[in-house]
């Protein structure tokens, strides 16, 4: 009655839509995602991106993922598959100013479709986009699982110990840019390039 509103926080996650993200494919959802990550830092919440299309603008700088951050979507089908409509959690990366995500030790990223809708599709001279995921330092490792990439120049830069499971999509140059010999030291995981 007085116009005040309450935001619902779930037991195990903070929903980016509770902090203003629309996921409609037209709005800029960078600030709400940063707010959700900041809110979850140091707490036991994961950051949940429900089904939708979220635009992330790299001109605002990289989104920092503090130590042990979990960022999860609901998966879905390949972004540009012609046979069915796009569904699940899609993150559109806009701009080439910075790596969209910089991760710290122990982060867990899963269930996302990453797309670069403005990427130049010329395979000879494409736009040079930074890696989607870059470590904050060479000792940072992350767990990447159930990710689909589309129109990506570089997928990952890793300095050691990162784990990749069921990661696939179309890459123009390099799926994983390995900085040292520890980068793929964590077991037999599936990496598929289409």
C-alpha positions as CSV (number, residue, x, y, z in Angstrom):
1,X,0.0,0.0,0.0
2,X,2.9,2.4,0.7
3,X,4.7,1.6,-2.5
4,X,7.6,-0.3,-0.9
5,X,8.8,-3.5,-2.6
6,X,10.6,-6.5,-1.3
7,X,13.1,-8.6,-3.3
8,X,12.9,-12.4,-2.8
9,X,16.3,-14.1,-2.1
10,X,16.2,-17.8,-2.6
11,X,18.0,-20.2,-0.2
12,X,20.8,-21.1,-2.5
13,X,20.9,-18.4,-5.2
14,X,20.4,-14.7,-6.0
15,X,18.4,-14.3,-9.1
16,X,19.7,-11.5,-11.4
17,X,16.1,-10.6,-12.3
18,X,15.5,-9.7,-8.6
19,X,18.2,-7.0,-9.1
20,X,16.8,-5.5,-12.2
21,X,18.0,-7.7,-15.1
22,X,15.4,-8.2,-17.8
23,X,16.9,-10.9,-20.0
24,X,14.8,-9.7,-22.9
25,X,17.6,-9.5,-25.4
26,X,17.1,-5.7,-25.8
27,X,18.1,-4.3,-22.4
28,X,21.6,-3.8,-21.0
29,X,21.9,-6.3,-18.1
30,X,25.5,-5.6,-17.2
31,X,24.9,-3.6,-14.0
32,X,22.3,-6.1,-12.5
33,X,24.7,-9.0,-13.2
34,X,27.5,-7.1,-11.5
35,X,25.2,-6.3,-8.5
36,X,24.2,-10.0,-8.2
37,X,27.8,-11.1,-8.2
38,X,28.8,-8.5,-5.7
39,X,25.8,-9.5,-3.4
40,X,26.8,-13.2,-3.6
41,X,30.5,-12.5,-2.8
42,X,31.5,-14.0,0.6
43,X,28.1,-15.6,1.0
44,X,26.9,-19.1,0.0
45,X,24.6,-17.8,-2.8
46,X,25.2,-18.7,-6.4
47,X,24.3,-16.2,-9.1
48,X,21.3,-17.5,-11.1
49,X,20.5,-16.4,-14.7
50,X,17.1,-17.8,-15.5
51,X,16.1,-18.6,-19.1
52,X,16.4,-15.4,-21.2
53,X,18.8,-13.4,-23.3
54,X,21.1,-11.1,-21.3
55,X,23.2,-8.4,-23.0
56,X,26.6,-7.7,-21.4
57,X,28.4,-4.5,-22.5
58,X,32.2,-4.8,-22.3
59,X,32.7,-1.0,-22.7
60,X,31.9,-0.9,-18.9
61,X,34.9,-3.1,-18.2
62,X,35.2,-6.7,-17.3
63,X,32.9,-8.4,-14.8
64,X,35.0,-9.6,-11.9
65,X,34.1,-13.1,-10.5
66,X,35.5,-13.2,-6.9
67,X,37.0,-16.4,-5.5
68,X,34.5,-19.3,-5.4
69,X,31.8,-17.5,-7.3
70,X,29.2,-19.8,-8.9
71,X,27.4,-18.4,-11.9
72,X,24.8,-20.6,-13.5
73,X,22.2,-20.6,-16.1
74,X,19.6,-23.2,-17.2
75,X,21.5,-24.4,-20.3
76,X,19.6,-24.8,-23.5
77,X,20.2,-25.4,-27.2
78,X,22.8,-24.0,-29.5
79,X,22.1,-20.3,-30.0
80,X,22.0,-20.3,-33.9
81,X,20.6,-23.8,-34.5
82,X,18.0,-23.3,-37.2
83,X,15.7,-26.2,-36.3
84,X,14.4,-24.8,-33.0
85,X,14.1,-21.4,-31.4
86,X,16.9,-20.3,-29.1
87,X,16.1,-21.1,-25.5
88,X,17.8,-21.4,-22.1
89,X,20.2,-18.9,-20.7
90,X,21.9,-16.9,-23.4
91,X,24.5,-14.2,-22.8
92,X,25.1,-11.8,-25.6
93,X,28.6,-10.2,-25.4
94,X,28.6,-6.7,-26.9
95,X,31.7,-4.7,-27.8
96,X,35.4,-5.6,-27.9
97,X,36.7,-3.3,-25.1
98,X,37.6,-5.9,-22.5
99,X,37.4,-9.6,-21.6
100,X,33.7,-10.0,-20.5
101,X,34.6,-12.1,-17.4
102,X,37.7,-12.2,-15.2
103,X,37.7,-15.1,-12.8
104,X,39.4,-15.9,-9.5
105,X,40.3,-19.2,-7.9
106,X,37.6,-21.8,-7.5
107,X,34.8,-20.2,-9.6
108,X,32.2,-22.5,-11.1
109,X,30.5,-21.4,-14.3
110,X,27.9,-23.7,-15.9
111,X,24.7,-23.9,-18.0
112,X,25.3,-20.8,-20.2
113,X,25.1,-20.1,-23.9
114,X,27.6,-17.4,-24.8
115,X,27.1,-15.5,-28.1
116,X,28.8,-12.7,-29.9
117,X,26.1,-11.3,-32.1
118,X,28.2,-8.5,-33.5
119,X,31.2,-10.6,-34.3
120,X,32.4,-10.3,-37.8
121,X,32.0,-13.7,-39.5
122,X,34.8,-13.3,-41.9
123,X,37.1,-16.3,-41.1
124,X,40.1,-14.6,-42.7
125,X,40.0,-11.3,-40.9
126,X,37.5,-11.5,-38.0
127,X,37.0,-8.9,-35.3
128,X,39.5,-9.5,-32.5
129,X,37.5,-10.1,-29.4
130,X,39.3,-10.8,-26.1
131,X,38.9,-14.1,-24.4
132,X,35.4,-14.6,-22.9
133,X,36.9,-15.9,-19.6
134,X,40.3,-14.6,-18.4
135,X,42.0,-15.4,-15.0
136,X,42.9,-12.5,-12.7
137,X,46.3,-14.1,-12.2
138,X,48.2,-17.2,-13.4
139,X,47.2,-19.1,-10.2
140,X,43.5,-18.7,-10.7
141,X,41.6,-21.8,-11.8
142,X,37.9,-22.3,-12.6
143,X,35.5,-25.1,-13.3
144,X,33.7,-24.7,-16.6
145,X,30.8,-27.0,-17.4
146,X,27.9,-27.3,-19.9
147,X,28.8,-24.2,-21.9
148,X,27.9,-23.4,-25.5
149,X,29.8,-20.7,-27.5
150,X,28.9,-19.1,-30.7
151,X,30.7,-16.6,-32.9
152,X,33.7,-16.5,-30.5
153,X,37.2,-15.5,-31.3
154,X,38.9,-16.8,-28.1
155,X,36.9,-18.8,-25.5
156,X,39.3,-19.1,-22.6
157,X,42.6,-17.9,-21.3
158,X,43.9,-20.0,-18.5
159,X,47.0,-20.0,-16.4
160,X,46.7,-23.3,-14.6
161,X,44.4,-26.0,-13.2
162,X,41.1,-25.0,-14.9
163,X,38.7,-27.9,-15.6
164,X,36.5,-28.1,-18.8
165,X,33.6,-30.5,-19.2
166,X,31.0,-30.5,-22.0
167,X,32.2,-27.2,-23.5
168,X,31.5,-26.8,-27.2
169,X,30.6,-24.4,-29.9
170,X,32.0,-22.5,-32.9
171,X,35.4,-20.8,-32.5
172,X,37.2,-18.7,-35.0
173,X,40.7,-19.1,-33.7
174,X,41.5,-20.6,-30.3
175,X,39.2,-22.3,-27.9
176,X,41.6,-22.3,-25.0
177,X,44.7,-20.1,-24.8
178,X,47.0,-22.0,-22.5
179,X,49.5,-20.0,-20.5
180,X,51.4,-22.9,-18.8
181,X,51.5,-26.7,-18.6
182,X,49.1,-26.9,-15.6
183,X,46.2,-25.6,-17.6
184,X,44.6,-29.0,-18.4
185,X,45.9,-31.0,-15.5
186,X,42.6,-31.9,-13.8
187,X,41.5,-35.2,-15.3
188,X,39.9,-36.4,-18.5
189,X,37.2,-33.9,-19.5
190,X,35.2,-33.5,-22.7
191,X,36.0,-30.6,-25.0
192,X,34.2,-30.6,-28.3
193,X,34.6,-28.1,-31.1
194,X,32.0,-28.0,-33.8
